[in-house]
Amino acid sequence: MIRLGSAEKYDEALVCKEPADKGDAEAQYKLGMMVMETGSSFKWEARTWLARAAEQGVADATLRLKEINGKERA
């Protein structure tokens, strides 16, 4: 389930969800970023999408994951 604040963001996320589920790395990255930007308590969900994108070589996803992990350790 996608957890986003506004209906507009939710609709945008739904557009990304199908390609992300099918393995589209850019859609996975975008979906992960949308979840992160909500300030949601569901960081695990954002991390999951970002990790999938990073595994496929999306450099920005890898950097974001490092930032997230660094903040949690601080």
Number of C-alpha atoms within 10 A of each C-alpha: 5 15 17 20 14 10 9 10 15 16 12 15 21 14 13 19 19 13 14 22 13 10 14 16 23 21 22 29 27 21 26 28 17 21 25 22 13 15 11 15 11 14 15 13 18 25 21 16 22 29 21 22 26 21 12 16 13 17 13 14 26 18 13 19 18 11 11 14 12 10 9 7 6 5
